[in-house]
């Protein structure tokens, strides 16, 4: 299980057209990184993105599962 309070780095997928200005970001907590990835990034960018926590890496589908998990500590955006 992931520690939602650990710090994390988010590597957004590199789009072919490079139309997105979203770049690598460091977050104080995994929960904040997941919130940004799921709620603020374009959905098309989730696949191919990587969340790095300590030595572990999580892909787009795994990030979605972690965000939807009962243990996720932050309020989720409705809609």
Phi, psi and omega in degrees: 000148182271146175273107183295345180266355178288156176284158185211153174245137180245121178253099179295152179297150178270118180278151181297317183276349181056038181278343181269143178258014179279125182237180177309138177222144175257136180238148179295327180224155175300319181302317179293322178295318179295318179301314179298313183298317185276319187266332188248331179282151173300136182307327181295341181274345184298312176294128181097350177273155181231133173254124182249123180233113187053242180260357183269147177234140181234133178275183184303313181295320178294323176297319178299315179297316180296322178293322182275352182296150179299330183283349181301122191275346184261157175292139179266147176290134180270134176103000000 
